[in-house]
Amino acid sequence: MEKIKIEDLFNFNFLSGISLSDDGKYLAFVVSKANEEKNNYTSNIWLLHTTDSKLKKLTTYGNESNFIWLDNKTILFQSIREDDEKQRKQNGEKFSSFYKISVDGGEAEKYFEIPLIVKKIKKLDSENFVILGEYNIYDNDKDYIILDEIPFWSNGAGFTNKKRTRLYLFNLKNKEIIPISGEYENVSHFDIAKNGKNILFISNEYKDKMEIRSDLFIYNLETKGKEKLTHDDPFRYAYAYFLDDSIIFAGSDMKNFGVNENPKFYLLDPKSKKVTLLTPNFDLSIRNSVGSDCRYGSYNNAAVDENYLYFVTTEYSSSYLNRIDKTGKIEKLTVNGGSIDGFDVKNGEIYFIGLKNFKLQEIYKLEKAEKQVTFFNERLVNERKISKPEKFTFTNKDGIELEGWIIKPVDFEEGKKYPAILDIHGGPKTVYGEVFFHEMQIWASEGYVVMFTNPRGSDGRGNKFADIRGKYGTVDYEDLMSFVDEALKRYPFIDKERLGVTGGSYGGFMTNWIIGHTDKFKAAVSQRSISNWISKFATTDIGYYFVADQQSATPWDNFEKLWWHSPMKYADKVKTPTLFIHSDEDYRCWIAEAIQMFTSLKYFGVESRLVILKGENHDLSRSGKPKNRITRLREITNWFNKYLKE
């Protein structure tokens, strides 16, 4: 067997977009692959026949990812196929083309075109659809850019000033497009009632400054009337669905734990407007925050079937599937660890995409147990030497038990000393778990011990554990250093003189912080990092509200606190050779953050290097162009090899 390679990225199959037909006979999903020649990703729709688990590749053009079921035998998908469509796209024309194809195969047929960039589409009936589409308040086809609101750009979307995601009705017969939401509203979620008479949607309306809040609306298709159902203000709605004759929704008032506060579930009577809190003691995030660099595409974290809302939670280092009924009773449906990367359910039959048993993504059917029904990545896993994480627990100085893992080097030999890399997750409200991570396996193949943990600030253990507002660089730093000390004590084969540290986003912040507070590490790689909370406040897409919330300060009410928590303040203490990796279109942690820290280290004579990936954003390691992802991983590995290998 061979060791895993950086170039194995081109052999991975990424699964997403899982969706069952209404009769449950077919499961459609998207399979994406990194394309080395074109330096992009190809995505095609596949079918699984649920009665015999037979697979069929339905599309072959390589750009089909956004699809819905028109009926039990027909799929509608968004694509650019014809030469004139490709030319119009190149000329900057804004439209979306939709094709339909039978599950029995044959050629796809162009069904209709919409003069909007469509983000999401759902069917009302045979002639009518509800769509989420881009809406530009300003004419942005100019040689200059006007900014008159915040945020004015968004990671992955570029400049977004006066751009909104608007909800529309589209009639296939007369091609009429009718807006439902206002031109200043950003719609984040919608649901259609089973009777087809009402649409439920969540939106946030703003003109000059977007506040972190949202509203809940119901739109009556018969009266063409829109009614606001918002029960509390400010409130942040996660999602909302029709459940029988009621509405079930999840959200938070953010009063106790800020913007990252875990949502609770509520039931709303549309007639009386009475709202009932279903889960007063519920304290888990309702999303999958288990990190991995082996995903690509979109995933569904909630769905209604019969009398239940099905949803995903993150608990400690894994994510699980649950369901809740109108009384607030919650049942946990999966028990095995790993990651639920999206699911669908029809008539009680459940299928999900999972990172399970330390494999790459596959589809599983949930019966009494989790049954694997696809094997897209099985061959690769079986042909490569993979080192699985070894878990241990330890107690921090405040008496809190924490989880930690090490991955031994491939071909590990007793009695030999190995260099080690501490890998710190982003967020900070995410988690590491026992799932496949390409970068960690690369480093294990290179002869490193890989160490990772979930310090305070991480997800999966409730609001109090995740709440490090105003504490960045204190309790989280203590937990990380305690973890490293514990790993060195437990595993004498780790060479304490050859330790490296890396991380991205929050992990990049923490890498910058660590090198200014200890010389324990002989090499560091800081990725998409934060170095200065003052500059981040006024330059990034989330800066003005995230910094104020997470640091409990603004530049005007406590400038000194923001500077105290900024790694750049301690740059004169750094001695660790440090590589900075950043994308030039990262608007979440703007490139100025890396430049400031890099310049500071150079000023003080510290060995440092800055690698800028062109045309990439904050998600480089997860969905960047394949060749840039490989460049990133090679640069990191080479840097550690230079400073940590004898």
N, C-alpha and C positions, 0 to 999 in steps of 0.2 A: 504493500500500500504506500502511496505517496503522501507527503505532507501537503497540507492545504496551501494554496498559492493566492497571491493578490489577484492574479488574472482569473481565478475561479469565479469572480464576480460575473463573468460572461456566461457561466454555466448555471447560475442560480435561476430558478423559476419563482417569480413573485405572484402570489394569488391575491385577488381582491374582488370587490363588487358582487359578492355572493347574493343570489336571488332565486327563490323558488317560484315556479308557476303556481297559479291559484289552485289548481287541482293537485299540486304536489308531485306530479309525475316527472317533472324535469327541474334540475338545478342548473342555473346558468351562472357563470363566473368569468372573471378575466384572468388570463395568464400573461404576465409581462416578462420580458427578458432584456437585458442590456445588450445592445447591438454594437459590436466593436467597430465595424466598418463605417457605420453612419454616426457613431458616437451619440446614440440616443436609446430610447426604449421602444420595443415593439410590443403592442398589446392586442390580444385577440380574444374573442369570446369562445368559451368552451361550454359543452353541455354534459351533464351527468344524468343518466336515466336512473331514477331513484329505485326502481324495482329490481334492477340487476347490476347497478353500479357501472354500466358501460359508459365509456367516455367518447365524446366526438368533438373535434375542433370545428366550430361553426363558421368563423370568419378567418381570413388569411391576409388582409391588407396591412395589418400591423398597427392600425391607429383607432381601434375600436375599444372604448373603455366605458363610455357613458351609455347605459342601456336600460330599458324597462320592458316588461311583458305587455304586449298589446292584447293578447289572449293566450290561451293555454298552448297554442301551437306557433305563435308568432312573436318575434322579438323586434323591438324598435331600438336602433342605436344611432349615435351621433358619429359622423365620419366625414372626411374630405377624400373623395375618390376620383372625381372627374377632373380632367385637365383644366376646364374653365374655373372650377372651384379653387383649384390650387393657385391659378393665376390671380384670381380675385383676392384670395387671402394674402398673397405676396404684395398686392397693390394696396393692402390695408383696409379692404372692405370688411365691414362687420356683419357677419351672418353665421348661421348654424344650419348644416344640412343633416337631415335624418333619413335613414334607410330602414327598410324592414326585411326580415328574412325568416323563412320557415324553419322550424326545428328539424324538419325532414331534409333540409339541405336545399341545394339549388342556388341560383344567383340572387344576390341582394338587389332589392328594387328601391330606387329613390322615392320616398314617400311625401316629403314636404321640406320646405326651407323656411326659416324664420330670420328676419332681418335684425337679429340681436345675437350677442354672444350668450349662449344659454349655459347656465351652470347646473341646472337640475330641471327635470321634466317629470310630470306624473299625468296619468290619463284620468280624465273625468268620465268620458264616455267615448263612443266611436268617433265623434266629431270634435270633441273639446278636450283641451289639455291645460294644465296649470304649469307655468314655467317660472323659474328664477332666472333673470337675465340682467346683464350689465346695463346700467343707465348712466349717461353722462349729462350732468346738468350744464357743464360748460362745453363749448366746442374745443376739443383738445388737439385737433389736427392743425397745429400751429408750430412755428419754429421757436416758440418760447413757452415757458410754463408759468402759470399763475398759481400762487399759493395763498389761500386766505382762510384756511381752517387747519385744525390739528385733529387727528393725524393727517399728514399730507402725502405719506407714502406707506406702503405695507410690504412686509417681507414676502417675496414671491410674486408680487403684483405690481411693483414699481410705484410710480406716482399715482395716487388715488384721489387727489384733491377734487372734490365735487363729483366723485364717482360713487354710485350706489348699486347695491344688488336689489332689484325691484321685482315684485311679484306681479305676474300678468296672467290673463286668460287668453288662450289662443284657439280660434275656431278654424278648423281644417277646411271647411267648405268655402267660407268667404274670406279666409286669410286675415280675419280681423284680430288685432291685438289690443286688449283692453287692460290698462294698469289697475291693479287692486290697491297697492300700497302707494303712499305719497312719494314725490320725487326726492325728498330729503331723508327718506327712510332706508335703512339697511336691513333687509330681511335675512335672517339667519336660519330659519326653519319653518316648514309648513307641513300640514297634514290635511287629508281630505276625509270627510265623514263617509261612512259606509253607504248612506243613502244618497250620496252625491249632491247634497243640498247646501253643505257648509264647508268652508275652508278655515282652518285654524292656523295662525301664523304668529311668529315672534319677530319683532323689529325694534330698531333703535333709531329714533329721529334726531338729527342734529344739524346745525348750520355752521357754527364757528368752532366749537369744541365738542368732541364726542365724549359724553360721560359714560362711565361703566354702569350701565343700567339697560333695561329693555322693557318692552310692553308686549302684552298678549292681546291679540285681536281675533274676532270671528267675523267672517264674511259670509253673508247669506246670498246664495246664487240666484234665488228666486226674486228677492226684493232689491238686490244689488246694494245692500246696505252693509256698512262696516261698523262693528261695535267693539269698543275697548273693554277688555276683561281684566286688565291689570288690577291686582288686589292689594298691592303694597308698593310704595315708592320711596326710596329706590329699591329695585329688585332686579336680580339677574337670572333670567330664565334659561335653563339648560336645554330643555325640550318640552314639548306638549303634544299629547295625542288624544284623539277621541277614544273613549272606552265605554262601549254600550251607549247609554244616554248621558254619560258624564264626560268630563275632561280630566285627564290625569296629567300633571306636570311636575317638573322638578326644577328647583332653583334655590337661590339664597338671597337674603337681605344684606349679607356681607357685614353685619353689625359687629360680630364678635371676632372674626378672623380675616377680614378684608377680602380682596378680590379672589383669593384662592380658597375661600371657605367652601366646605363640602355642601352640596345641595341636599335638600330634603324633598320628600314627595308630598303632593297635595292633590285633593280631589275638588273639582269645581262643578257646581250645578249650573249649566248655561241659562236656565230659566230664572232661578232665584238669585244667581250670582253668589251663592253661599260657597265659601272656601273652607275645606276641612284639612287640617294638617294630619297626614296619615302616619308619618314616621318621626315623631318628636325626638327619639333617641338615636336615629340613624346617623352614622358618622363615618361614611366611606365616600371616596370619589366615585362617580358614576361614569368612568371612562377607563380605557386600557392605557395605563401609563408605564407598562413594562417596556423598557428600552430594547431596541435591536436595530442593526443596520442592514437587516435582510427583509425589508418590506418595500412595497411600491404600489401605489394606488389608493383607492378610497375604501373606507370600512364603515359598516353600520353598527352602532353601539346600542341601539334600542329599536324595538318593534312591538306592535300589538298583534296578538292572535287570540281569538275567542275572548275570554274574560280576563286576560292577563296582559300586563306590560312586561316584556322581557328586556333585561338591561344587563350591562357589564359593570362589574366593580373591580377595583384593584385592592387587594388585601395582602399586606406584607409584600412579598416579592413575586406574586402571581396575580393574574386576573381571572375572574370567574363569571359564569353566566347565572343570572337569577331571574325570578319573576315576582311580580307584586300584583295583588288583586285590589278591588275597590275598598276592601276593609283595611288595607295597609299590611296584610300578611305577606311576608317575604319568604320565598323558598330559594335556597341555593341549589342550583341544578348540576353544576360541575364541581368535582372535588379534587381532581388531579391538578397539580401545579403546572406552570407554564403560562402561555398567553393566548387569550381569545382575541383574534385579529379581525373580528367581524362575523356576523351570523345572520341567518334568516330562519323563520319558523312559519309553518302553514299547517293548520289543523292538528297542532300539537307535535308535528314532526320537526325536529331541529337539526340543522346542519351548521357547522361553523368552520372557519379557517383558524388553524392553530399552529403555534410554535410549541410543540410538545415533545417530550422525551429527548430533548436536545437535538431535534431534527430541524431542518428548514421547514417552511410552511407546507402544510397539507390540509385537505378537507376531511373533517370528521363528522360522523353522524352520532348524535347523542341518543342513546337508548338507555338501558340500565347502566351501561358503561360507554366510554368514548371509543367508537370504532373508526379506525382510519379507512377512508374509502378512496383516496387518491395516493399516487406514489410518484409525483412529478420529480421530487428531489432525492428519492431513495438511493438511486445509483451513485450519485455524487457523494452522499454521506457515507455510503458503504465502501467507496474507493479511496477515501481520504483518512489519514490519521487525525483523529479528533480527541482533544483532551477535555474531559468534562469537569465542571466546577466541583470543588469540595467545600462544603458549607461548615461553618463553625459559628458559635455565638460567643459573645463576650459582654461584659458589663462596663459601661462608661463610668466616669467619676461621679455622676449624679445618680447612679444606681439603676440606670435604664439598660435593659438587655437589647443588644443590637445584633444584626445578622451580618456576616461577612463571608467572602468566598475567596479561594485561590484556585487558579488553573495551573497545573504543573506543566513544565515544558514537555513537548512531544519527545518520546524516547528518553524519558526521565531516567537518570541513573542514581542509585543510592550512593551517598558519600561524596557527591559532587556539589559544588557551590554554583548557584545560578543568580544572574541579575534579575531584578523584578521591576515591574511597572505598576504603579497605582493608577487606575482608570476611574475618573470621577464623572458621574452622570450629570446631565443638564437639568434644567427645571427652575428651581431645585425640586419642585413637587412632581418628581417622577421616581421610578425605581429601577434598579438592576435586579435581575432574576436569573433563574437557571434556564435560559434560552440561548439559542445559537447567536453568537456575535462574531461576525467575520473578522473584525480587527483584532479581537482578543485571540482568536484561533491563529491568526497570522503571527502574532507575537509569541504565542506558545510554540509554534513551528520554528520560530527563529531562536528558540532556546531561552525564553523568558518565563518567569513566573508572573502571572497576571493576577493582581489583587483588586477587589472591588467590594464596596459596602454601601449601605443605605443609611447615611447619617441623619441626624435631626434636620428637618426641612424636607425630607423625602415624603412621598405619598404612601398610602397603604395602611397607615396606622392612626388615622383620625386627625382632627383639626389641631389638637394641642401639639402632637408630635411634629406636624408639618409647619407649625407657626414659628418662623424665625424672623418675623418682622422686626427690624431694628437690631438684629443680632448677627447679621452676615459677618463671617470671619471670626466668630467667637465660639459658640457651642458646636457649630458644624465643623469648624476647624479642629476643635478638641476631639470630636468623635473620630474624624479621619486619622488624626495622629495616634489616637489610642488604638485604632484598628491596625495601623501599620506596626505599632509596637507589639501588639498581641500576635500578629502574623509572624513577626521576627522571632518571637519567643516560642511559638508553636512549631515553626518550620525552620529548623537550623540550616537547611539547604539554601535558604535565601541569603544572599550576600548583602549584608547591610551597608557595605561600601559601594555597592553598585545598584542604587535605587533610582528609578525614574518616575515622573509624574506627568499625567496628561488629563485633559478633559475639555469638553466643549460647552459653550454658552455659560450656564452657571458653573459647570466644570472648568471652563476657561477662566472665569473669575477666580475660582478657588485655586487653580494652578498659579495664577498671578499672585494671589494672596500668600500661598504657601512659600513661594520662593523669596518673598520679602520678610518671612517670619522664621524660616529655618534653613539650615544648610544641609539637612538630612539627605536631600536628593541631589544627585550628581548631573542630572539632565532633566529638562522639562520641555513639554510641548503644549503651548497654550493655543486653543482653537476657538474661533468665533467668540472671543472673550469680552469681558468688561474690565476696564482698568480705572475708570473715573466716573463715579456716579453723578457728578455735576454735569459733565458733558453728555452723558447718556440721557439725562433728564430731558434735554431740549433737542436731541437729534434723532432718536429712534422712534419707530412706529408706536411702541408701547411706553416709551420713556416717561412722559409727563404724568401718567397715572401709576405705572408699575413702580417707579422709583419712590414716589411719594408714599405709596402703600407699603412696599417691602422694606424701605429704609426708615420709615416713620419720620421723614424730613423732606423739605424742599430747599433749593438754594437760598431762599429768602428767610425761612423760619429757623433753619439750623444748618447753615453752610458748613460749619465745623464738623458736624456729625457725618454729612455726606463725604467730606474729605477724609475723615478718620476711617471710614469703611472702604475707601478707594485704594486698591493695590498700588496705584501710582505713587501714593504718599510714601510708600516704603521701598521705592525702587532704588534708593541709595544704599539699601541694605543687601541687595541681591548679589549673589556670587555665582548662581547656577546658570550654566549655559542653556539658553532658552530659544526654542524655535517657535515663531508665531505663524499660524495659518489662518487666513481670513479670506472671505469672498468679497469682491468689490461691489456686489449688489445686496449685501447683507444689511437690511434695514432694521432688523431686530437688535443686533449688536453691531452698530455701524463700524466700518473699517477704521474710523478715527480712534476707536478704542485700542486696536492693535498697534496702530501707528504711534500713539502716545507712549505705550509701554515699551515698544521696541526702541523708540528714540531715547527714552529715559535710560534703558539699559546700555545702549550704545554710548550715551553721554558719560555714564559711569564706568565704561570700559569693560562691560560684561559681554562675553561671547554670545552673539545673538544673530538671528536670521529671520526675515519676514518673507513668507511665500503668499502671494496674492493670486487667487484663482479668478480669472476673468469670466464674467457672465454668470457667476454662481451667487447663491443667496445663503441664508442661514441653514438651509437643509442640505448643504453640500454632501455630507457624509451619508445621507439617507436617499436623496433623489437627484443629486447633481449629475451632470453628464458623466457617463461611465469612465472616460479617460481622465477626467478631473478627479473623480473618486479614487482612481488608481494612483494618480500623482500624489494626492493627499496622503494616502496610506504608505506609499513608498517613501515620501519625505519624512514622515514620522518615524518609520522603521529605521531608515538610514541615520537619522539624528541619534536615536537611542543606540544604534550599533556603534556609532562613532565615539560616544562618551561612556557607554556602560559595558562594552565587551573588551576583554583583556586582549 
